[in-house]
Amino acid sequence: MKIDNAQLQKVLGIYKKQETGTVKKMGKSKTQDYSDSVQLSDKAKAYAKAVEAFDKLPDIRKEKVERIKAQIDSGSYNIRGEQIIDKIIKGTKMDEKI
């Protein structure tokens, strides 16, 4: 079988049309609109709301930092080791819950 240049160009033209999606199938041209949708559960919506509220919180509580700095400067800042350990333990327990 011999394939000449005209036949090759015709086949290549068909492939190019398929790549761009302009080929008409069976003489009909149909365009369909498809759309995706997502539905979030109530739990996911509540979580998103909590994250948004958390993001609005300041990273550093300036008034607390200033109060502690003033206490340190005046020599009145005293904290017991037990208090530090209690905070560390509470923090690890909170991490386990998450």
MOCOR-V438078 format. One record per backbone hydrogen bond with DSSP energy under -1.0 kcal/mol. CO is the residue of the C=O (numbers start at 1). NH is the residue of the N-H. Records with the same first field share a line. If there is no record, write none. Layout:
CO->NH + NH
This chain:
4->8
5->9
6->10
7->11
8->12
9->13
10->14
11->15
12->16
13->17
14->18
15->19
16->20
17->22
25->28
28->25
41->45
42->46
43->47
44->48
45->49
46->50
47->51
48->52
49->53
50->54
51->55
54->57
60->62
61->65
62->66
63->67
64->68
65->69
66->70
67->71
68->72
69->73
70->74
71->76 + 77
80->84
81->85
82->86
83->87
84->88
85->89
86->90
87->91
88->92
89->93
90->94
91->95
92->96
93->97
94->98
